[in-house]
């Protein structure tokens, strides 16, 4: 019975840790883009929508925001 309960709860905990790690890596990438991108004129603002995109997608979310920024400029 205890093993069944542990098996049921380990999957959501793994997903939660993966989401947290993905979010941390995404925000670290955002900071790097804003620091080094300022030298060439490419920055991404920090607002609620961008935070949600990066929080859900992580590093690919930063890439998506950069792509959207590039599409809006051209």
C-alpha positions as CSV (number, residue, x, y, z in Angstrom):
1,X,0.0,0.0,0.0
2,X,2.8,2.4,0.9
3,X,4.6,1.7,-2.4
4,X,1.4,2.4,-4.3
5,X,1.0,5.8,-2.6
6,X,4.7,6.6,-3.2
7,X,4.3,5.7,-6.9
8,X,1.2,7.9,-7.2
9,X,2.9,10.9,-5.7
10,X,6.4,10.7,-7.3
11,X,5.1,11.5,-10.9
12,X,3.6,14.9,-10.0
13,X,6.7,15.7,-7.9
14,X,9.0,15.0,-10.8
15,X,6.9,17.1,-13.1
16,X,6.9,20.0,-10.5
17,X,10.7,19.8,-10.2
18,X,11.1,19.7,-14.0
19,X,8.9,22.8,-14.3
20,X,10.8,24.7,-11.6
21,X,14.2,23.8,-13.2
22,X,12.9,24.8,-16.6
23,X,11.7,28.1,-15.2
24,X,15.0,28.9,-13.5
25,X,16.9,28.1,-16.6
26,X,14.6,30.3,-18.7
27,X,14.9,33.3,-16.4
28,X,18.7,32.8,-16.3
29,X,18.7,32.9,-20.1
30,X,16.5,36.0,-20.1
31,X,19.0,37.7,-17.8
32,X,21.9,36.7,-20.1
33,X,20.0,38.0,-23.1
34,X,19.3,41.3,-21.4
35,X,22.8,41.8,-20.2
36,X,24.7,40.8,-23.4
37,X,21.9,41.8,-25.8
38,X,22.0,45.3,-24.5
39,X,25.4,45.7,-26.2
40,X,23.9,45.0,-29.6
41,X,20.4,46.4,-29.0
42,X,18.4,43.2,-28.4
43,X,16.6,43.1,-25.1
44,X,13.4,41.5,-23.9
45,X,11.3,43.3,-21.3
46,X,10.3,41.7,-18.1
47,X,6.5,41.8,-17.8
48,X,3.7,39.4,-16.8
49,X,3.2,37.9,-20.3
50,X,6.9,37.3,-20.9
51,X,7.2,35.8,-17.4
52,X,4.4,33.4,-18.1
53,X,5.9,32.3,-21.4
54,X,9.3,31.8,-19.9
55,X,7.8,30.1,-16.8
56,X,5.9,27.6,-18.9
57,X,8.4,27.0,-21.7
58,X,11.8,27.8,-20.2
59,X,14.7,28.4,-22.6
60,X,12.6,27.7,-25.7
61,X,10.3,30.4,-24.4
62,X,13.2,32.9,-24.5
63,X,13.8,31.8,-28.0
64,X,10.2,32.3,-28.9
65,X,10.2,35.8,-27.4
66,X,13.4,36.6,-29.3
67,X,11.7,35.4,-32.5
68,X,8.7,37.5,-31.8
69,X,10.8,40.5,-31.1
70,X,12.7,40.0,-34.4
71,X,9.4,39.6,-36.3
72,X,8.1,42.8,-34.8
73,X,11.2,44.8,-35.7
74,X,11.4,43.7,-39.4
